[in-house]
Amino acid sequence: MGMKIAYLSTEFPPQVYGGLGVYVDSISRELAAMDNKVSVFTLGDGDLKRRQTSRGITAFRENPVSMRDALEVFFSPETLSWGEGLDLLTDLLSYNQLAASRILENGPYDVCVAHDWLGLPAGLAVKRKGLPLIFHVHSLEAGRSDHPNPQLVNLELRGARLADAVITVSQAMKEELADLGVDEDKIRVCYHGVDYRALNPASIKQERLDELRSRYGISPEDRVVLFLGRLEPVKGVSQLLEALPLIRERHPRARLLIVGRGTLESRVREALERLGGVTLVTDFLDREAKMYHYALADLCVFPSLYEPFGIVALEAAAMEKPAVIGASGISGLREIVENPGKERPTGVHVNPRDPADIAWGIDLALQDMDRLKEWGRNARARGLEMFTWRRAAEETLEIYREVAGFQS
């Protein structure tokens, strides 16, 4: 028997800004294909349809109405210190209230899933009405911010304590949650997946790849190292730039291709002028364009300082690209990428806080191009075995059914 599932997510197509939106879109489609009904309660923009159903998925879009002028009377000095962030907070409070009401109006549902803290207030509200709640933790405030907001830290911990179950994205994140005091018995790990049909090296047309190579001025003799992700301190792009001169000592034809945007964009542009051989792409890439950028690379590098999962490593693997990844601290990447000491290596683990270690890992990978290609083939094979959306959906659905009290 199929389930009726309510999702709370601030991201859902066409409004997708990061990994959360990709996850909710992909897992929803897979669950719907397995004869479950999924309703996603998400943010609108004033123009999108407020209710829209397609292939077993119904999107309910809420347009927040801020009550900031009145709410400020009740805010503590700590809350008022959010400054401009108060607009985000009051919009989120409005969205959560509207979404909670719509869940109750359009139910009954078997389970409600709040994705990250952004939808947690609504999840806790409907739990008070008797709807089982799962808190799906994709990342934590304590890890993603250099200066964690203690109010958000407390909200996440309260959500984890009150929810019927907690799902997270890696063993590393499970350990982090347990270290923060969350009951380990209620934490389940479900890996993400990737669409291996859409990301497939066999789909690459050589003519288009050659055009992209020509656009970026990359010659056949160059060794292309690709970084794809947000240009934020937590992604390790600064340490990667520091590592580049060390890499060039051993591999003078190494070219760094950086795809992304963020607060460090000006630093990357400065490095581009100072170091040379660095190409920055800040354009939004659709799935096909992203596939061609992966295809252009000889090696991917994701030196994140904090990465609960790291779906970019799965995308690279789908395109048969090995990866050098940040593996210290909270790193789901090290659960995706297998070190050279493993039976089927797919890349190299490094300390992302040490530019010399990043350079060492990239050097090791680039020393043998035949071996590098073998690592890439291993990566896609491992992904097809462990990281598909169907496997993710099956494991996730099993948890939903258990929490909702469905019989096996």
N, C-alpha and C positions, 0 to 999 in steps of 0.2 A: 504494500500500500504506500502510495506517495505521500509526502509531507507538504504542509503549508508553512512556508518559512518567511519570516519578516526580517529584512536586513535594514540596519541603520548605517548609512554611509554618506558622508558629505560629497563623495565623488561617485559619479556614474555617467556613462556616455550620454551626451557628447562632452560632458564636463569632467575630463580626466586630466589630472595635473601630475600624477606620480604613480608609484607602485600600488597604492591602495585602490585607485580607480581601475587599474589593470586587473588586480586580483578580483574585485567584486564583479566586474564585468565577466571575466573568464569563468569563475567558479559558478556564477549564476547560470550561465549558458549550459555548463556541464550538468548542473543539478537539474535544470529544466529538461535536458535531453534524457534524464533518467526518470522522467515522469513525476517530478516534484513541481509544485507551484511556488515560485519565488516572487515576493514583493519587495522592492527596494524603495525605502523612504529616504529621499535625498533632497539636495538643494535645487531650487529652480533659479532662473535668472530673469523672470518676469515675462519672457517671450516663449519659452518652451512649454509644451502641453503639460498641464498639471497632472494628468493621468494618461499613461500610454502603455499598451500591452503589445508584446511581440514575442512569439515563440515560448510561451509559458512564463514570461517574466513581465511583471507589471511595475512600472516606475511611477511612484507618487512623488511629485516635486513640490516642495514647500518654498514659498517666498517670504522670508522673514520680515517681521515688522518690529523694529527695535523700540523698546521702552526705556532706553537709556536715561532720558531726562528724569523719569520717576525712580528708576532703580538705583541711580547714584546716591539717593538719600539713604539707602539701606546698605551701600557697600562699605566695607572696612577700608582703612587706610592702605592695607596690603593690596586689596582689589583695585583701588583707585590708582595705585602705582603702575597699573598696566598702561596708563597713558592712552595713546592712540589705539592700543590693543583692546580697549574697552568696546570699540565698535564691533570688533570680531566677537568678543565675548557676548555682547547683548544680542547680536544676530544669531549666534549659536544657541543661546537660551531660547530665543523665539522659534528657531527651527526645531529644536528638540521638543518644545511644547506642542507645536503644530503636528509634528510627526507622531508623537505619542498618542494624540487624540485620533489621528487617522488610522493608526494601527488598531486601536480599540473599535473604531467605527467599521473597519473593513475586515475584521477577523470573523471567526476565531482562527488564530494561528497555533501551530503546534509548538513553535519555538521562536524566540526573538534573538537576533545576533547583533550586538553593537560592535562596530569596527572602530577600534581605537577610542580615545576619550571623547572625541568630537560628537559621537552619538550616544555616549554613555548615560547622560541625564535622562533621555527618553527611554532607554533600556531599563534603567532602574525604576522609572515611573510605571511602565507597563508590568514590570515584575511585581510591583505592589498590588496590581490587579489580578495576579495569579498566573501570568504568562511566564513560562520558564525562560531564563536569560542566560545566554552565553556571551562572555566578553572575549572578543577576538583581538588579541594584542599583536599588532604588527611592529610596534616600537614603543619605547617608554621615554617619558620626559627626562628622566634621570640620565639617559644615555644619549639622546639626540641633541641636547642643548648644553652649551658650555656653562650656562647659568640657569639651571633648572628652576622652574617656577614651583615653589613648594605647594601651592594650591593644586596644581595639576598632578603633582606627585601624589598628594593625598587622595585626589579624586580617583586616580588609576588604582591605587591600593584599595580604596573603599569598593570600587567596582569589582575588583578581583575577589574581594572578601564576600561580597553579597551575591555575586553571580552564582548560578548553579554549576557552571563549569567555565574554565578558561582555556582557550585555544591559543597557541602561539606558533611561531613560524620556524623555530629551530631549537635544538637542544641547548644552544648557548643562551637563548632567550628564556628557556625554562629555568635554567640555572640562575639567571639574573632575577627572575620573578621570585624564585624560592629564596634567594639571598635577601630579598626585600621583605620576606615574611609571608609570602603567599603560600597557602597549603599546597605542598607538592603533589598530593594525591589528586587534586582537582585540575591540575595543569596537563593538557594534552598537546602533543606536537604534531602538526600537519604541515608538510612542506608544500610550497607552491609548485606550479607547473609552468609549462610553456607550450605554445602551439608549434609542434615540429613540422606540420604541413605548411604553415605560413612562413616559418624560418627554416629554409632548406637550401643547402649549398647547391643542390642539383637544379634549383630554379634560377640560378644566376645566369644572366646573359652577358657574355664576355664583352660585347660591344659597349653595353652600358657601363660595365665596370671600367673599361678602358677610358670612357669619357669622364668618369668620376676621377680616375687617377690623373688624367690630363688637367682637369679643373684645378686640382690641388698641387699640380706640379711635382708629382711623385713619379720617379723613374723606376723601371723594373729592378734596378740594383738596390734600391732603398729597402730598408727593413721597417715596416710600418707598425708602430706600437700605438694601439687605440685605447684611449680613456673615454668612456661614455658615462655621464652621470651629472648630477647637480654640482655646480662649481661652488661648493660650500666647504668650510674647514673640515667637517666630519668625513668628507669623502677622500681626503688625503692628497688633493691635487697640488697643494703647495710643496709637500714632501716629494712628490713625483717630479716637479719642476726642478727642485734642488738636486735630484738624482740624475738629471739628464746629462750634465757634463761628465759625470762618472761613467755613464753608459757609453757616451761617445768616445771615451778613451779606448774602449774595446770594440765598439761598433760605430765607426764614424759615419756610416750610412743610415744610422737609426733616425727615423722621422717620427715625431710625436704628433698624433692626430687627436685633438681634444674636442669632444662633442658635448655641449651642455651650456647652461647659463646659470648665473647665480651671483652672489655677492663678491666672489673673487674674480669676476670677469676682467676687471681692470688690471689685476695682478697677472693674469694669464696673458693679456695683451702686451704688458710690459715685458714679460719673459719672451714673448714671440719676437719682439724687436731686439732684445738683448742676446738671446741664445741662437735665434735662427732655427730653421728646421722644425718649427712648431706651427701647426695649422689649427686654428680655432674655428669651430662651426657652432654658431648659436641659433641657427634656424631650427624651427620645429621639424622633426623628422617623423613622417608617418611610418607605418610598419615596413613597407617595401623599401623606403629610403634607408631606414635603419639597417635592414638586411644587407643592403649594398655596402654600407659603411663597415659592417662586420666583415663582409667578404673582402674588403680592401685590406684588412689588417693581417699581419703575420702573427701578431700576439696581442692579447688584450691585457690591460692592467687595471685593477680595481683596488687601490691601496687604502681602503676605508679604515678609519680609526674606530668606527662603531657601525656595524652593519647587521641588523637582526637576521636578515636572510640574504638578499643580494640577487635579485632576479636578473640583473645584467649578466651575471656569470652563467645563468641558464641560457640566456639568449645567445651568448657567445658560444656556449657548448653546442647548441642546436646548429650553429653555423660552422661547426668543427674547428673552433678556435680555442686554443689553450689559453690559460689566464694566470697571471701573477696576481696574487690576492693578499690583502691584509688579513692576517690570521691571529693577531693577538687581541686580548680583551674580548668583548662581545662580538663574535664573528660567526654568522651563519655561513659565510663564504667558505670557511674551512670544512664545512660539512658537504659542500658541493664539489669543491676542487680537491683532487687527490694529488698528494706530493710525489716527487720522483721515487721515493722509497716504496711506494705502493705497487701492487701487482699491475694495475693499469693506470699509470700516471695521467693526469689531465692538466697539470700546471705546477706552480711553485708557491709555497707559503712564505711570506716575509713579515717582518716587523714593520708596519706602515709608518711608525713614528721615526724610523731611521732611514734617511735617504740612501745611505750606503748599502743598507740591506735590500732596499728596493732595487738599487742598481745591480746588486749581486744576483737577485732573482731573475731580472730581465736578461742579464748577461748569460746566466746558466741556460735559460730557455733558448736564447738566440745562437748558442754555440753550435747547434746541430739542427739544421733545417729539416732533415728527414725525420729526426726524432720529434721535432716540434709538430710536424704534420701527423705523426702517429699519435701524439698526445691529443691532438684535435679530434681525430677519429675516435679515440677512447672517450673523449668528453661527450660526443653526441650519443655514443652507445650507452654510456652511463646515464645520460639524461633520459633516453627512451626507456630505460629500465626502472628508474627511480623517480623521475620528476615530470610526470605527465599530468594534465588536468583531470583525466579520468581517474587516475590513482588518487589524486588529491581529493576529488569529489567523493569517491567511495569511502575514504578514511574519514573525511569530514562528516559525511552523512551518517556514518556509524555512531559518531559522537552525538549528533543531533538526535538520533533515534533513542539513544540511551537516556539523554537528558529529558526528552519528552515522554519517556516511559513506554516507547513502542516495543513490542515483542520481537525478538530476533526471528 
